[in-house]
Amino acid sequence: MNDFAAVDAVLYPWAEARGLHVYTGHRQNVVRSVTIYVWIGTHHDSTGHIWLDPPNELGLIGLHAAHRDFHINEAVPASGLTVALDRLCDRLAEHKHLVDAE
């Protein structure tokens, strides 16, 4: 069983403050994932998807983000998770704006 307690303590308040839903299951797997949205004009549009791994043996949480062919993978300690999530959101939004400008 994966222990997401350290992730949940940060992820749920972070997502709630942004009006986002945390997904906790996919088929038979325990997961933590969030679809990120931004306002574009008068509607929401997805900039991508973020999913997290439980802490590894070094205490690092794997963060993964993707939008189409754009992917980001990194690992941070729980103490840096909020900043890392914000950074991933910003990078996804930047990518979305670049793609939309093409």
Backbone bond lengths (Angstrom), bond angles and torsions (degrees), N, CA, C in turn:
res aa  C-N    CA-C-N  psi(-1)  N-CA   C-N-CA  omega(-1)  CA-C   N-CA-C  phi
1 M - - - 1.461 - - 1.518 109.72 -
2 N 1.315 116.96 132.74 1.457 121.50 178.69 1.522 109.93 -79.85
3 D 1.318 116.15 137.90 1.459 120.50 -179.87 1.521 109.52 -102.15
4 F 1.313 115.44 101.57 1.457 121.79 -178.88 1.530 112.59 -96.06
5 A 1.330 119.40 13.44 1.463 121.22 -174.88 1.532 112.19 -56.04
6 A 1.325 117.52 -46.02 1.478 120.62 -179.32 1.530 110.53 -66.53
7 V 1.323 116.71 -35.85 1.463 121.23 178.19 1.524 109.70 -69.02
8 D 1.329 116.95 -48.63 1.459 121.74 -177.27 1.528 112.75 -59.44
9 A 1.319 116.56 -37.01 1.462 120.87 -178.38 1.530 111.90 -60.36
10 V 1.304 116.89 -27.71 1.471 122.23 179.25 1.526 110.86 -101.17
11 L 1.321 116.97 -44.62 1.459 121.51 -171.99 1.532 113.19 -64.74
12 Y 1.313 117.61 -45.41 1.468 119.17 -176.81 1.532 112.66 -62.50
13 P 1.346 119.73 -49.22 1.469 118.36 176.79 1.530 112.79 -62.67
14 W 1.338 116.20 -37.93 1.464 120.60 179.13 1.527 109.72 -61.63
15 A 1.324 117.70 -48.49 1.461 121.83 -178.98 1.530 111.62 -66.73
16 E 1.319 116.92 -42.48 1.466 120.13 -179.27 1.523 111.07 -61.14
17 A 1.317 117.65 -40.59 1.470 121.36 179.77 1.524 111.72 -63.38
18 R 1.323 117.53 -20.87 1.462 122.40 -178.62 1.527 112.52 -107.90
19 G 1.338 116.85 5.07 1.454 121.02 178.94 1.522 113.48 69.75
20 L 1.328 117.11 29.14 1.460 122.22 -177.77 1.521 110.60 -105.77
21 H 1.314 116.34 151.37 1.458 122.89 178.82 1.526 109.68 -98.53
22 V 1.314 116.80 135.31 1.463 121.94 175.77 1.526 107.89 -95.71
23 Y 1.317 115.71 121.61 1.458 121.17 176.04 1.522 108.38 -87.80
24 T 1.331 115.96 134.92 1.464 120.12 -174.90 1.517 114.17 -116.90
25 G 1.316 117.43 -5.04 1.459 119.49 -179.95 1.504 112.26 -146.94
26 H 1.308 114.78 143.70 1.459 122.04 174.60 1.518 106.66 -142.68
27 R 1.314 115.51 111.14 1.461 121.75 -173.11 1.520 108.58 56.62
28 Q 1.325 118.35 -122.66 1.470 120.38 -179.93 1.525 112.46 -96.12
29 N 1.318 118.13 6.97 1.462 121.32 -175.40 1.518 112.11 -98.08
30 V 1.316 115.33 143.78 1.461 121.66 172.12 1.525 106.30 -87.98
31 V 1.323 116.21 124.41 1.460 120.98 -176.94 1.520 110.37 -135.60
32 R 1.303 115.31 168.07 1.459 122.37 167.81 1.510 105.81 -134.40
33 S 1.325 116.02 115.45 1.456 119.67 -179.35 1.520 110.34 -147.28
34 V 1.327 114.75 156.98 1.463 122.29 -177.38 1.522 107.59 -143.10
35 T 1.329 117.04 135.96 1.451 121.16 170.61 1.518 106.68 -95.42
36 I 1.326 115.96 128.78 1.458 121.87 -174.55 1.522 109.60 -96.88
37 Y 1.328 115.77 133.56 1.460 122.12 179.11 1.520 109.93 -124.38
38 V 1.322 115.75 149.87 1.460 121.79 171.95 1.524 107.51 -131.64
39 W 1.322 115.95 157.71 1.460 120.56 174.07 1.510 108.44 -79.33
40 I 1.322 116.18 127.04 1.455 122.39 174.20 1.516 105.79 -126.29
41 G 1.309 115.35 107.26 1.458 119.71 -174.75 1.515 109.74 66.98
42 T 1.331 116.27 -115.10 1.468 120.56 -176.80 1.526 112.38 -110.65
43 H 1.332 117.79 11.82 1.461 118.93 -178.04 1.531 111.45 -139.53
44 H 1.326 115.02 161.58 1.460 121.19 174.23 1.525 108.70 -80.28
45 D 1.311 115.83 145.59 1.452 120.70 174.27 1.519 107.62 -140.64
46 S 1.312 116.69 139.17 1.458 120.79 -178.62 1.518 110.52 -75.18
47 T 1.331 115.67 133.51 1.463 120.30 174.22 1.515 110.59 -99.89
48 G 1.318 117.19 -9.08 1.458 119.64 178.92 1.511 112.49 149.29
49 H 1.298 113.45 -165.01 1.458 122.59 -171.75 1.524 108.31 -133.55
50 I 1.325 116.93 136.20 1.470 122.14 175.53 1.517 107.90 -119.07
51 W 1.319 117.32 133.91 1.455 120.93 172.54 1.515 109.61 -133.91
52 L 1.326 114.78 153.35 1.461 121.45 -172.24 1.518 110.93 -126.50
53 D 1.323 114.58 147.95 1.457 122.05 173.31 1.526 108.57 -97.54
54 P 1.315 117.82 154.48 1.469 118.87 172.33 1.533 108.66 -67.22
55 P 1.321 117.60 161.35 1.464 119.59 179.27 1.531 111.37 -56.78
56 N 1.334 114.97 140.34 1.463 119.67 177.67 1.531 109.62 -88.37
57 E 1.323 116.50 -172.10 1.466 121.08 -177.27 1.523 112.75 -64.24
58 L 1.336 118.33 -17.40 1.467 122.16 176.44 1.530 111.98 -94.14
59 G 1.337 116.62 -0.61 1.455 121.02 -178.90 1.524 113.46 83.12
60 L 1.326 117.19 12.42 1.461 120.75 -179.53 1.521 110.65 -94.92
61 I 1.314 115.40 139.64 1.461 123.15 179.49 1.524 107.94 -100.39
62 G 1.308 116.20 124.53 1.463 120.14 177.30 1.511 110.24 -78.69
63 L 1.327 115.73 129.79 1.465 122.16 175.74 1.512 107.93 -116.53
64 H 1.321 115.19 136.69 1.455 121.57 -179.21 1.526 107.56 -135.18
65 A 1.316 115.86 138.57 1.460 120.13 178.24 1.519 108.06 -138.71
66 A 1.318 115.35 148.05 1.456 119.26 179.85 1.521 110.75 -154.10
67 H 1.303 113.44 149.19 1.461 122.82 169.46 1.515 105.99 -150.54
68 R 1.312 115.75 110.06 1.459 122.74 -175.67 1.522 109.77 54.55
69 D 1.335 119.46 -117.11 1.463 121.56 -177.38 1.530 113.19 -93.16
70 F 1.302 118.49 7.83 1.464 123.80 -179.58 1.525 108.59 -98.20
71 H 1.337 117.13 123.57 1.463 121.80 -177.40 1.527 110.66 -133.27
72 I 1.321 115.74 143.71 1.464 122.77 175.59 1.520 107.40 -132.07
73 N 1.323 117.25 135.36 1.464 122.89 174.77 1.516 107.96 -135.38
74 E 1.320 116.43 129.97 1.451 121.17 176.30 1.517 109.37 -154.16
75 A 1.314 116.24 171.95 1.469 121.78 178.46 1.515 108.87 -137.03
76 V 1.341 115.65 136.79 1.470 121.16 -178.74 1.521 109.49 -139.19
77 P 1.334 117.26 156.91 1.465 119.15 171.82 1.531 109.28 -73.30
78 A 1.309 117.13 160.76 1.470 121.50 -179.83 1.527 111.42 -55.13
79 S 1.323 117.35 -34.33 1.466 120.54 -179.44 1.526 112.55 -65.18
80 G 1.314 118.77 -19.98 1.456 122.16 179.73 1.512 114.02 -106.33
81 L 1.327 116.82 8.98 1.465 120.41 -173.16 1.522 113.20 -66.82
82 T 1.303 119.01 -42.81 1.466 120.87 -178.89 1.521 111.05 -60.61
83 V 1.310 116.67 -47.36 1.467 121.05 179.55 1.522 110.17 -63.08
84 A 1.328 117.21 -41.44 1.462 121.13 -179.78 1.527 111.03 -64.81
85 L 1.324 118.37 -40.97 1.459 121.34 177.90 1.522 110.95 -63.20
86 D 1.327 116.73 -43.97 1.469 120.29 177.38 1.525 110.64 -61.03
87 R 1.327 116.80 -42.55 1.458 121.74 -179.86 1.538 110.59 -63.26
88 L 1.333 116.72 -42.71 1.464 119.71 178.21 1.527 111.01 -62.58
89 C 1.313 117.07 -41.90 1.469 120.63 177.55 1.526 110.81 -59.78
90 D 1.317 116.25 -44.81 1.463 120.44 178.96 1.527 111.23 -62.07
91 R 1.316 116.75 -43.03 1.468 120.10 -179.50 1.523 111.35 -67.19
92 L 1.326 117.63 -38.07 1.463 120.34 176.17 1.529 110.84 -64.48
93 A 1.330 116.75 -42.09 1.467 120.74 179.42 1.525 110.55 -64.74
94 E 1.332 117.45 -42.41 1.465 120.61 177.21 1.522 110.85 -59.91
95 H 1.330 116.07 -44.05 1.453 120.03 179.00 1.531 110.60 -62.20
96 K 1.311 117.16 -44.75 1.463 121.29 179.80 1.518 110.84 -59.07
97 H 1.320 117.48 -44.07 1.456 120.57 179.70 1.530 111.28 -64.61
98 L 1.332 117.83 -38.23 1.457 121.23 177.48 1.523 111.06 -64.83
99 V 1.343 116.49 -43.92 1.464 120.80 179.76 1.523 110.41 -64.46
100 D 1.317 116.40 -43.29 1.466 119.76 -179.13 1.533 112.55 -66.83
101 A 1.332 116.71 -26.08 1.466 120.98 -179.00 1.537 112.07 -78.21
102 E 1.321 116.83 -15.90 1.476 119.90 -178.10 1.495 112.42 -71.85
